[in-house]
């Protein structure tokens, strides 16, 4: 039996804070060949995850809030925001507009935005995992690590905070 406690997520958050990407994952699966890929991902508010979608071989991706508050942002093929949905755990789970998690279709463009420090999610998707083609990055979104990514993330966070999901970025 493996046990995951608050200290597990504290340590993962500390690792995320020390990572230049401000996020850190912890694989639960044994290897890339496992038929079910499972991982925790600690994501800090200034971490930019470039919008992406997954290929049909990976099937549905499920994400659940373990700690903190985040938002799932989905897009059309041109980068227009289709939907913004907050998801969270703990005190956030009691809020009527905050969900616990989602299932995301393979061809759905999406990203996750952390809304508070110490946020952690659980991600589950079909394996095996191919590290050569794990996801398709949106050509219309800023490249991770670029100057444009900072502004793009700030505009996403603004849209999430103010509920403005219909205008393009």
N, C-alpha and C positions, 0 to 999 in steps of 0.2 A: 504494500500500500504506500502510495505517495501522498503526503499531506502538504497543503499549501495554506499558509497562515498569513496574517498581516505582515509579519516580518519578511515573508517571501516577497511581498509587493513593495515593502519599504526598501529592500535591497535592490529590487529591479528598478525602482524609481531613482535610487542613488546612482545606479549604473547609467540610467538615461541622462541624468544631470551631468555626468562626466563624459557623455558621448557628444561629439560635435553636431550630430543630427538631433539631439535632445529626445531620443527615443531608444528603447532597448527591448529586444524580444527575448523570450525564454521558451525554447522548444520543449513541448511535452512528448512529442513523438520520438521514437528511437532513432529514426533515420529517414532520408528522403524517400525511401521505398515504401514506407508505411502507407496503407490504404487510407488512413485518416490522419491528416496533418493538423496538429493542435498546438497553439502557442499563446502565451501571454505577451502583451505588448504594452509597455509603459510609454506614454506619450505626453510630453510636456507642451504647454501652450505655444511656444515659439517653434515647435517642430513642424516642418512643412512636408507633407506627404503629397507628392504630385498626383493629381487625379489620374486614375487608371481603370482598366477593366481586365478581367481574366478570360482566358480562353475557354472554349466549351469543354475541353478535356478535364478542367479543374472542377467543373460543376458549380453548384451553389456555394457561396461563401457565407458563413454565419458568423456574426460578431455579437458579443454580449458585454455589457459594462460590468466590470468587477469592482472598480473603485473610481470615484470622481464623476466628472461631467464632460461629455464630448458631443460632437454633432456629426452626423452622417450627411454629406452633401452629395446629391446625385445630379448629373448633367446630361444634356442631350449631346448628340454627336458634334455640335458646334461649340460646346463649352458653356451654353446657357444653363443656368441653374434650374433644375426641374423641381427639386424638393430639398428642404433642410429639415432634419429631424433630430432633436436633441435626444441623447440617451445617457443614462447615468445609473449609479448605484448609491446605496446609503441613503442619506437624506433626500437626494435627488429623485429616488424611486417613488417618493410620495407625491411628487408634483404631477398634475394631470397632463401636462404637455411633454413629459419626459418618458421615453420608452426604455425597456430593459435591453433590447437588442433587435437585430435584423437578419433577414436572409437576403442576399444580394445575388441577382442573376449574373451569369458569366459575362454577358455583353453589356452590363450596366456600368457606365462611367461613374466613378465615385471617389471620394476622399473622406478622411476622418480629420476633424479639427478638435484638438483638446481645448476645453474651455476652463480648466482649472489645473493647477499643479497636482502631481501625484495621480493622474488619471491612468487607469489600466483597463485594457480590454482583453477578452478571450476570443481568439479567432479559430474557426474550424472550417476546413475545406478538404475536398477529396485529394488523395494522393494517387500515385506517387508524385512528388514535387520535382520539377525539372528546373534547376537553378539557371539554366541557359535561357529560359523563356517563362519566368514566373508570372509576368503580367505585361500588358500593353500600356505604355505611357501615353497620355494625351498630348498630341502635338500642339494643341492650342493652349496648353498650360505651361507656366514658367518651369524651367529646368531646375531641379533641386540643386541648391548651392549657389545659384545665380543671384545677382542683385535684384532681378525682376521677381524672384521667388518671395522675397521679403514683402514687397508691395502686394503681391498676389495673395499671400497668406493674410495680411492685414485686411485686405478687402473682403476675403472670405469670412474672417472673424467678425468684421463689421456687419456683414449680411446675416450671419448666425445670431449675433447679439440683438439685432434690430428686426429680425424676422422678415427681411427683404430678400425673398428667394426668387423673385420673378425676373429681375433685370440681369442682363449679361454683365460679365466682369470685364 
